[in-house]
Amino acid sequence: MIHIRRDFAPWFRVAASFNELGMHVLPAVKVTEINQHLVAATLYGRTLKSFQATYVLAERGMLADARTVVRAGAETAIVLYAVVKDASVCDLLIERYFWHHRKLRKAWLDDPQAVAEMTAGEIDTIKAIIADIDKNHPKASQGKGDPVSIASLAKQAGVMALYNAIYRATSGDAAHTSIDALNRHVRSDGQNNILGLQFGPEVSDLPPTLSDAISVLAHALHAALELFPMQQLDADLAQCEASWKALGVPTEYKPEPSRREISGSCSGSYTAVSSGDCAQNLIQEGSCGRCDIATQ
């Protein structure tokens, strides 16, 4: 019997403390007429939401999906760091917007199946959009590739560790359809003989997954506090990071033997979400706020 919330309580407790700090920072990330502030505030909020989604998915033992969201959060945090360090990155994001929409519509026109499904009016509209982009945003049509390189931004912002250790790792073992990602669903014995498939809750790398999510949010918090100084929260962040460090190496964590057995399912799952309560309360109280999740 796996009691996810109870067996991994120290990791969820530290993750919840980071979420609480993240929620305190959110109202202080002010949107101004400065593009850099607007983009940074949006990126920070997006990273925080990815962190909260990872928490909930990990709580359910859905680690492949949790790690996929971690990867999305890492990308957002890298771009956030780059925007904070260099406001001109905002221009790259705008250029990417037009590059993407031109490329997408060009692909539609180059696809015979897509063209066959469109009316003449729809085709003309798409051509007009492409022509407008070519006229008003020539860089979008002249560029050969994506104007935004996550690796380049990570290097520029000084967060290559986040890129290599988390973004690339979760790309390979979760986000992309790879052998590493598929191996998660294969049951085998000590001699690597395949015994069957598994698609239920898992906890094999739950501490590393939560630790990666914490690292992503910690990076976002540092970036936000650099652009929007809140000295009163610097000590709180340091305390959260100390608690995280005190947990030790994630892969070496062993759940303590349970003193009690709880079985059954949580009948109140997602009650907090459906009733409109904030994600902070959802994370602090658990899925329904009243029970541990027990999975067979």
Backbone hydrogen bonds in HBPLUS format (Angstrom, degrees):
<---DONOR---> <-ACCEPTOR-->    atom                        ^
c    i                          cat <-CA-CA->   ^        H-A-AA   ^      H-
h    n   atom  resd res      DA  || num        DHA   H-A  angle D-A-AA Bond
n    s   type  num  typ     dist DA aas  dist angle  dist       angle   num
A0002-ILE N   A0295-THR O   2.99 MM 293  5.29 168.5  2.01 167.4 166.2     1
A0295-THR N   A0002-ILE O   2.83 MM 293  5.29 169.6  1.84 161.1 163.0     2
A0007-ASP N   A0003-HIS O   2.71 MM   4  5.60 168.6  1.72 166.5 170.7     3
A0008-PHE N   A0004-ILE O   3.11 MM   4  5.94 148.2  2.21 144.8 151.5     4
A0009-ALA N   A0006-ARG O   3.31 MM   3  4.88 159.7  2.36 106.5 103.4     5
A0011-TRP N   A0008-PHE O   3.10 MM   3  5.66 123.2  2.44 113.3 126.0     6
A0012-PHE N   A0008-PHE O   3.14 MM   4  6.47 162.8  2.18 156.0 161.4     7
A0013-ARG N   A0009-ALA O   2.79 MM   4  5.88 153.0  1.87 154.9 163.0     8
A0014-VAL N   A0010-PRO O   3.11 MM   4  6.31 160.3  2.15 144.4 148.2     9
A0015-ALA N   A0011-TRP O   2.97 MM   4  6.11 160.7  2.01 145.6 151.8    10
A0016-ALA N   A0012-PHE O   2.85 MM   4  5.97 150.3  1.94 142.2 150.2    11
A0017-SER N   A0013-ARG O   3.10 MM   4  6.40 144.3  2.23 139.9 149.1    12
A0017-SER N   A0014-VAL O   3.12 MM   3  5.08 120.1  2.49  92.8 107.6    13
A0018-PHE N   A0014-VAL O   3.11 MM   4  6.48 150.9  2.19 148.9 156.1    14
A0019-ASN N   A0015-ALA O   2.98 MM   4  6.29 153.6  2.05 146.0 153.9    15
A0020-GLU N   A0016-ALA O   2.91 MM   4  6.16 155.5  1.97 146.6 152.8    16
A0021-LEU N   A0017-SER O   3.10 MM   4  6.33 158.6  2.14 143.2 148.4    17
A0022-GLY N   A0018-PHE O   2.80 MM   4  6.01 157.5  1.85 148.2 155.5    18
A0023-MET N   A0019-ASN O   2.87 MM   4  6.13 149.9  1.96 150.0 157.2    19
A0024-HIS N   A0020-GLU O   3.09 MM   4  6.37 142.8  2.23 139.8 149.7    20
A0024-HIS N   A0021-LEU O   3.04 MM   3  5.02 121.1  2.40  94.2 109.5    21
A0025-VAL N   A0021-LEU O   2.98 MM   4  6.30 146.6  2.09 150.4 159.5    22
A0026-LEU N   A0022-GLY O   3.11 MM   4  6.26 147.5  2.22 141.6 149.9    23
A0028-ALA N   A0025-VAL O   2.86 MM   3  5.32 132.7  2.09 114.2 128.3    24
A0029-VAL N   A0026-LEU O   3.21 MM   3  5.43 157.9  2.26 107.5 114.1    25
A0030-LYS N   A0028-ALA O   2.99 MM   2  5.57 116.2  2.41 111.2  94.3    26
A0037-HIS N   A0034-ILE O   3.02 MM   3  5.46 122.1  2.37 108.7 122.0    27
A0038-LEU N   A0034-ILE O   3.14 MM   4  6.48 163.0  2.17 156.8 161.7    28
A0039-VAL N   A0035-ASN O   2.88 MM   4  6.04 176.4  1.88 165.6 165.8    29
A0040-ALA N   A0036-GLN O   2.95 MM   4  5.93 160.2  1.99 142.2 148.7    30
A0041-ALA N   A0037-HIS O   2.89 MM   4  5.94 160.4  1.93 147.3 152.8    31
A0042-THR N   A0038-LEU O   3.11 MM   4  6.30 157.5  2.16 145.9 151.7    32
A0043-LEU N   A0039-VAL O   2.91 MM   4  6.13 161.4  1.94 152.4 157.8    33
A0044-TYR N   A0040-ALA O   2.86 MM   4  6.05 157.0  1.92 150.1 156.3    34
A0045-GLY N   A0041-ALA O   3.08 MM   4  6.29 167.8  2.10 147.8 150.6    35
A0046-ARG N   A0042-THR O   2.99 MM   4  6.19 155.1  2.06 147.5 154.7    36
A0047-THR N   A0043-LEU O   2.97 MM   4  6.19 156.5  2.03 147.9 153.7    37
A0048-LEU N   A0044-TYR O   2.98 MM   4  6.27 159.4  2.02 154.5 160.0    38
A0049-LYS N   A0045-GLY O   3.06 MM   4  6.28 156.5  2.11 146.2 151.9    39
A0050-SER N   A0046-ARG O   3.04 MM   4  6.29 153.6  2.11 146.5 153.6    40
A0051-PHE N   A0047-THR O   2.99 MM   4  6.27 150.9  2.07 146.4 154.4    41
A0052-GLN N   A0048-LEU O   3.02 MM   4  6.35 157.0  2.07 148.6 154.3    42
A0053-ALA N   A0049-LYS O   2.92 MM   4  6.16 153.5  1.99 148.0 155.3    43
A0054-THR N   A0050-SER O   2.93 MM   4  6.13 155.0  1.99 146.5 153.2    44
A0055-TYR N   A0051-PHE O   3.01 MM   4  6.30 154.3  2.08 148.1 154.8    45
A0056-VAL N   A0052-GLN O   3.15 MM   4  6.43 163.4  2.18 148.5 151.2    46
A0057-LEU N   A0053-ALA O   2.99 MM   4  6.19 164.9  2.01 152.6 157.0    47
A0058-ALA N   A0054-THR O   2.84 MM   4  5.97 159.3  1.88 151.7 157.6    48
A0059-GLU N   A0055-TYR O   2.94 MM   4  6.10 150.6  2.03 145.2 153.8    49
A0060-ARG N   A0056-VAL O   3.21 MM   4  6.51 131.8  2.46 137.1 148.7    50
A0060-ARG N   A0057-LEU O   3.11 MM   3  5.15 134.2  2.33  95.2 107.6    51
A0062-MET N   A0057-LEU O   2.91 MM   5  5.17 158.4  1.96 158.8 151.6    52
A0061-GLY N   A0058-ALA O   2.93 MM   3  4.91 155.1  1.99 102.6 110.8    53
A0202-GLU N   A0061-GLY O   2.93 MM 141  4.78 155.5  1.99 119.2 126.1    54
A0066-ALA N   A0062-MET O   2.92 MM   4  6.11 150.9  2.00 144.1 153.7    55
A0067-ARG N   A0063-LEU O   2.81 MM   4  5.91 159.7  1.85 149.0 152.9    56
A0068-THR N   A0064-ALA O   3.06 MM   4  6.26 141.3  2.22 136.5 147.2    57
A0069-VAL N   A0065-ASP O   3.08 MM   4  6.38 151.6  2.16 146.4 152.7    58
A0070-VAL N   A0066-ALA O   2.94 MM   4  6.26 147.2  2.05 141.7 151.9    59
A0071-ARG N   A0067-ARG O   3.03 MM   4  6.25 151.4  2.11 141.3 147.3    60
A0072-ALA N   A0068-THR O   3.23 MM   4  6.61 152.2  2.31 139.6 146.4    61
A0073-GLY N   A0069-VAL O   2.85 MM   4  6.15 158.7  1.89 152.6 158.9    62
A0074-ALA N   A0070-VAL O   2.78 MM   4  6.04 150.7  1.87 149.4 157.8    63
A0075-GLU N   A0071-ARG O   3.07 MM   4  6.35 157.6  2.12 148.0 153.0    64
A0076-THR N   A0072-ALA O   3.10 MM   4  6.38 161.0  2.14 147.7 152.7    65
A0077-ALA N   A0073-GLY O   2.87 MM   4  6.09 158.5  1.92 149.6 155.8    66
A0078-ILE N   A0074-ALA O   2.93 MM   4  6.11 153.2  2.00 148.4 155.1    67
A0079-VAL N   A0075-GLU O   3.08 MM   4  6.35 164.2  2.10 150.8 154.4    68
A0080-LEU N   A0076-THR O   2.85 MM   4  6.09 154.1  1.92 147.3 155.6    69
A0081-TYR N   A0077-ALA O   2.92 MM   4  6.14 163.9  1.94 149.3 152.5    70
A0082-ALA N   A0078-ILE O   2.98 MM   4  6.26 157.3  2.03 147.6 154.1    71
A0083-VAL N   A0079-VAL O   2.85 MM   4  6.10 154.4  1.92 151.1 157.9    72
A0084-VAL N   A0080-LEU O   2.96 MM   4  6.23 159.8  2.00 155.4 160.6    73
A0085-LYS N   A0081-TYR O   3.04 MM   4  6.27 152.8  2.11 145.6 152.9    74
A0086-ASP N   A0082-ALA O   2.86 MM   4  5.95 144.7  1.98 145.0 155.0    75
A0089-VAL N   A0086-ASP O   3.15 MM   3  5.98 169.4  2.16 123.0 126.4    76
A0090-CYS N   A0087-ALA O   3.08 MM   3  5.89 158.3  2.12 120.3 125.3    77
A0091-ASP N   A0088-SER O   2.97 MM   3  5.33 131.6  2.21 104.6 116.3    78
A0092-LEU N   A0089-VAL O   3.02 MM   3  4.99 119.7  2.40  93.7 109.1    79
A0093-LEU N   A0089-VAL O   3.05 MM   4  6.46 150.0  2.14 149.1 156.9    80
A0094-ILE N   A0090-CYS O   3.07 MM   4  6.41 150.1  2.16 145.1 153.0    81
A0095-GLU N   A0091-ASP O   2.90 MM   4  6.14 160.5  1.94 147.5 153.1    82
A0096-ARG N   A0092-LEU O   2.80 MM   4  6.02 151.1  1.88 144.3 152.8    83
A0097-TYR N   A0093-LEU O   3.02 MM   4  6.25 144.4  2.15 138.2 147.0    84
A0097-TYR N   A0094-ILE O   3.11 MM   3  5.06 119.7  2.49  92.9 107.7    85
A0098-PHE N   A0094-ILE O   3.32 MM   4  6.76 160.0  2.36 154.7 156.1    86
A0099-TRP N   A0095-GLU O   2.94 MM   4  6.14 159.4  1.98 150.5 157.3    87
A0100-HIS N   A0096-ARG O   2.79 MM   4  5.88 162.7  1.82 152.2 156.0    88
A0101-HIS N   A0097-TYR O   3.09 MM   4  6.33 166.9  2.10 150.1 153.4    89
A0102-ARG N   A0098-PHE O   2.96 MM   4  6.02 155.5  2.02 146.9 153.5    90
A0103-LYS N   A0099-TRP O   2.95 MM   4  6.05 164.8  1.98 147.8 152.6    91
A0104-LEU N   A0100-HIS O   2.85 MM   4  6.01 160.0  1.89 152.2 157.9    92
A0105-ARG N   A0101-HIS O   3.16 MM   4  6.19 167.0  2.17 140.5 143.9    93
A0106-LYS N   A0102-ARG O   2.87 MM   4  5.99 151.4  1.95 149.1 158.1    94
A0107-ALA N   A0103-LYS O   2.95 MM   4  6.12 148.3  2.06 142.4 150.6    95
A0108-TRP N   A0104-LEU O   3.12 MM   4  6.51 145.7  2.24 141.9 151.1    96
A0109-LEU N   A0105-ARG O   3.14 MM   4  6.45 160.5  2.18 146.1 150.0    97
A0110-ASP N   A0106-LYS O   2.99 MM   4  6.20 137.5  2.18 141.2 153.2    98
A0111-ASP N   A0108-TRP O   3.15 MM   3  5.23 158.2  2.20 103.7 110.4    99
A0114-ALA N   A0111-ASP O   3.03 MM   3  5.29 117.5  2.43 104.3 119.3   100
A0115-VAL N   A0111-ASP O   2.96 MM   4  6.25 166.2  1.98 162.3 166.4   101
A0116-ALA N   A0112-PRO O   2.97 MM   4  6.07 150.6  2.06 142.0 149.6   102
A0117-GLU N   A0114-ALA O   3.05 MM   3  5.30 140.1  2.22 102.7 114.0   103
A0118-MET N   A0115-VAL O   3.12 MM   3  5.22 153.4  2.20 103.2 111.4   104
A0123-ILE N   A0119-THR O   3.06 MM   4  6.34 157.5  2.11 151.2 157.2   105
A0124-ASP N   A0120-ALA O   3.01 MM   4  6.22 157.0  2.06 145.2 151.3   106
A0125-THR N   A0121-GLY O   2.98 MM   4  6.21 152.7  2.05 144.8 152.2   107
A0126-ILE N   A0122-GLU O   3.06 MM   4  6.30 159.2  2.10 148.2 152.8   108
A0127-LYS N   A0123-ILE O   2.99 MM   4  6.25 160.7  2.03 150.2 155.6   109
A0128-ALA N   A0124-ASP O   2.90 MM   4  6.10 149.3  1.99 145.1 153.7   110
A0129-ILE N   A0125-THR O   3.01 MM   4  6.31 150.4  2.10 146.7 154.1   111
A0130-ILE N   A0126-ILE O   3.08 MM   4  6.37 161.4  2.11 151.3 155.6   112
A0131-ALA N   A0127-LYS O   2.93 MM   4  6.15 158.6  1.98 146.6 152.8   113
A0132-ASP N   A0128-ALA O   2.92 MM   4  6.10 152.0  2.00 144.3 151.7   114
A0133-ILE N   A0129-ILE O   3.02 MM   4  6.28 157.2  2.07 149.0 154.7   115
A0134-ASP N   A0130-ILE O   2.92 MM   4  6.17 160.8  1.95 150.8 156.4   116
A0135-LYS N   A0131-ALA O   3.00 MM   4  6.17 145.8  2.12 142.1 150.9   117
A0136-ASN N   A0132-ASP O   2.93 MM   4  6.05 172.2  1.94 155.4 157.4   118
A0137-HIS N   A0133-ILE O   2.73 MM   4  5.11 146.1  1.84 140.9 147.9   119
A0140-ALA N   A0137-HIS O   2.99 MM   3  5.76 143.8  2.13 122.3 130.5   120
A0141-SER N   A0138-PRO O   3.08 MM   3  5.39 137.0  2.28 104.3 115.5   121
A0142-GLN N   A0138-PRO O   2.99 MM   4  6.17 140.7  2.15 149.1 161.2   122
A0143-GLY N   A0139-LYS O   3.03 MM   4  5.88 149.1  2.13 144.8 149.0   123
A0153-LEU N   A0149-SER O   2.93 MM   4  6.21 161.3  1.97 155.7 161.1   124
A0154-ALA N   A0150-ILE O   2.87 MM   4  6.02 156.4  1.93 148.3 154.9   125
A0155-LYS N   A0151-ALA O   3.01 MM   4  6.25 157.2  2.07 146.7 152.5   126
A0156-GLN N   A0152-SER O   2.87 MM   4  6.04 160.4  1.91 148.1 154.2   127
A0157-ALA N   A0153-LEU O   2.85 MM   4  5.98 149.6  1.94 146.2 153.9   128
A0158-GLY N   A0154-ALA O   2.97 MM   4  5.96 116.3  2.39 134.8 149.4   129
A0159-VAL N   A0154-ALA O   2.86 MM   5  5.01 162.6  1.89 150.8 151.7   130
A0158-GLY N   A0155-LYS O   3.27 MM   3  5.11 146.7  2.39  94.5 104.2   131
A0162-LEU N   A0159-VAL O   3.13 MM   3  5.45 123.9  2.46 103.5 115.8   132
A0163-TYR N   A0159-VAL O   3.25 MM   4  6.65 152.2  2.33 143.3 151.3   133
A0164-ASN N   A0160-MET O   2.80 MM   4  5.98 172.2  1.80 159.6 160.2   134
A0165-ALA N   A0161-ALA O   2.85 MM   4  5.59 159.0  1.90 143.8 150.8   135
A0166-ILE N   A0162-LEU O   3.24 MM   4  5.47 147.2  2.35 122.1 130.5   136
A0167-TYR N   A0162-LEU O   3.10 MM   5  6.48 169.9  2.11 157.3 160.2   137
A0168-ARG N   A0163-TYR O   2.86 MM   5  6.11 153.1  1.94 164.4 171.6   138
A0170-THR N   A0166-ILE O   2.91 MM   4  5.87 171.5  1.92 153.8 156.3   139
A0171-SER N   A0167-TYR O   3.09 MM   4  6.10 134.0  2.31 133.0 145.3   140
A0172-GLY N   A0168-ARG O   3.12 MM   4  6.33 153.4  2.19 145.7 150.9   141
A0173-ASP N   A0169-ALA O   3.02 MM   4  6.29 153.1  2.10 150.5 157.9   142
A0174-ALA N   A0170-THR O   3.16 MM   4  5.33 126.2  2.47 126.8 132.4   143
A0175-ALA N   A0170-THR O   2.94 MM   5  6.24 166.7  1.96 162.0 164.0   144
A0176-HIS N   A0171-SER O   3.02 MM   5  5.64 152.8  2.09 146.4 149.9   145
A0182-LEU N   A0178-SER O   2.96 MM   4  6.23 156.3  2.02 149.2 155.8   146
A0183-ASN N   A0179-ILE O   2.81 MM   4  5.92 149.2  1.90 151.4 159.5   147
A0185-HIS N   A0182-LEU O   2.98 MM   3  5.71 158.4  2.03 120.7 126.5   148
A0186-VAL N   A0183-ASN O   3.11 MM   3  5.19 169.5  2.12 112.6 113.8   149
A0198-GLN N   A0185-HIS O   2.80 MM  13  4.80 153.7  1.87 126.2 130.6   150
A0187-ARG N   A0196-GLY O   2.79 MM   9  5.15 174.7  1.79 143.6 144.1   151
A0195-LEU N   A0187-ARG O   2.68 MM   8  5.33 168.5  1.69 143.3 147.1   152
A0189-ASP N   A0193-ASN O   3.04 MM   4  5.46 145.7  2.16 138.1 147.2   153
A0192-ASN N   A0189-ASP O   2.96 MM   3  5.20 156.2  2.01 118.6 119.4   154
A0206-LEU N   A0203-VAL O   3.21 MM   3  4.92 166.6  2.23 112.3 108.4   155
A0209-THR N   A0205-ASP O   3.05 MM   4  6.15 149.3  2.15 141.0 150.0   156
A0210-LEU N   A0206-LEU O   2.94 MM   4  6.22 166.0  1.96 163.3 165.7   157
A0211-SER N   A0207-PRO O   2.82 MM   4  5.93 155.1  1.88 150.2 158.4   158
A0212-ASP N   A0208-PRO O   2.85 MM   4  6.00 154.0  1.92 143.2 149.6   159
A0213-ALA N   A0209-THR O   3.02 MM   4  6.29 157.6  2.08 145.4 151.6   160
A0214-ILE N   A0210-LEU O   2.86 MM   4  6.08 154.6  1.92 147.8 154.8   161
A0215-SER N   A0211-SER O   2.92 MM   4  6.16 155.4  1.98 146.7 153.4   162
A0216-VAL N   A0212-ASP O   2.97 MM   4  6.28 156.1  2.03 149.1 155.1   163
A0217-LEU N   A0213-ALA O   3.02 MM   4  6.33 166.5  2.04 152.2 155.0   164
A0218-ALA N   A0214-ILE O   2.78 MM   4  5.95 156.3  1.84 150.8 158.5   165
A0219-HIS N   A0215-SER O   3.00 MM   4  6.22 157.0  2.06 147.9 152.9   166
A0220-ALA N   A0216-VAL O   3.08 MM   4  6.41 157.3  2.13 146.3 152.7   167
A0221-LEU N   A0217-LEU O   2.79 MM   4  6.06 152.6  1.87 152.1 159.9   168
A0222-HIS N   A0218-ALA O   2.98 MM   4  6.22 162.4  2.01 151.3 155.3   169
A0223-ALA N   A0219-HIS O   3.00 MM   4  6.26 159.6  2.04 149.4 155.0   170
A0224-ALA N   A0220-ALA O   2.89 MM   4  6.08 163.5  1.92 149.4 154.1   171
A0225-LEU N   A0221-LEU O   2.88 MM   4  6.03 163.9  1.91 153.5 157.8   172
A0226-GLU N   A0222-HIS O   3.04 MM   4  6.15 127.6  2.32 135.7 148.7   173
A0226-GLU N   A0223-ALA O   3.16 MM   3  5.13 135.2  2.37  94.2 106.8   174
A0227-LEU N   A0223-ALA O   3.16 MM   4  6.49 154.3  2.23 150.8 156.1   175
A0228-PHE N   A0224-ALA O   2.75 MM   4  5.76 160.0  1.79 154.3 161.3   176
A0233-LEU N   A0230-MET O   2.86 MM   3  5.69 163.7  1.89 127.1 132.5   177
A0234-ASP N   A0231-GLN O   3.22 MM   3  5.24 153.0  2.30 101.7 109.5   178
A0237-LEU N   A0233-LEU O   3.03 MM   4  6.31 156.1  2.09 152.2 157.8   179
A0238-ALA N   A0234-ASP O   3.04 MM   4  6.31 158.8  2.09 147.2 153.0   180
A0239-GLN N   A0235-ALA O   2.93 MM   4  6.16 151.6  2.02 144.7 152.4   181
A0240-CYS N   A0236-ASP O   2.95 MM   4  6.21 156.8  2.00 147.8 154.0   182
A0241-GLU N   A0237-LEU O   2.93 MM   4  6.18 160.1  1.97 151.7 157.0   183
A0242-ALA N   A0238-ALA O   2.95 MM   4  6.15 145.4  2.07 141.0 150.6   184
A0243-SER N   A0239-GLN O   3.03 MM   4  6.30 154.9  2.10 147.9 153.9   185
A0244-TRP N   A0240-CYS O   2.99 MM   4  6.25 152.3  2.07 146.2 154.2   186
A0245-LYS N   A0241-GLU O   2.94 MM   4  6.12 161.9  1.97 146.2 150.6   187
A0246-ALA N   A0242-ALA O   2.95 MM   4  6.12 146.9  2.06 142.2 151.3   188
A0247-LEU N   A0244-TRP O   3.15 MM   3  5.53 152.5  2.23 107.2 115.2   189
A0248-GLY N   A0245-LYS O   3.13 MM   3  5.82 163.0  2.16 118.0 123.0   190
A0252-GLU N   A0249-VAL O   2.99 MM   3  5.45 152.3  2.07 115.3 124.1   191
A0253-TYR N   A0250-PRO O   3.22 MM   3  5.47 168.0  2.24 111.3 114.7   192
A0271-THR N   A0268-GLY O   3.02 MM   3  5.52 151.0  2.11 144.0 140.4   193
A0274-SER N   A0270-TYR O   2.97 MM   4  6.24 171.5  1.98 162.5 163.5   194
A0275-SER N   A0271-THR O   2.99 MM   4  6.10 144.4  2.12 149.7 158.7   195
A0277-ASP N   A0272-ALA O   2.91 MM   5  5.18 135.9  2.11 164.4 166.6   196
A0276-GLY N   A0273-VAL O   3.07 MM   3  5.28 157.3  2.12 105.7 112.7   197
A0282-LEU N   A0278-CYS O   3.26 MM   4  6.60 159.0  2.30 147.0 153.3   198
A0283-ILE N   A0279-ALA O   2.97 MM   4  6.12 159.8  2.01 148.2 151.9   199
A0284-GLN N   A0280-GLN O   2.95 MM   4  6.14 161.6  1.99 150.2 155.8   200
A0285-GLU N   A0281-ASN O   2.95 MM   4  5.92 157.2  2.00 149.0 154.0   201
A0286-GLY N   A0282-LEU O   2.93 MM   4  5.65 132.5  2.16 137.4 148.4   202
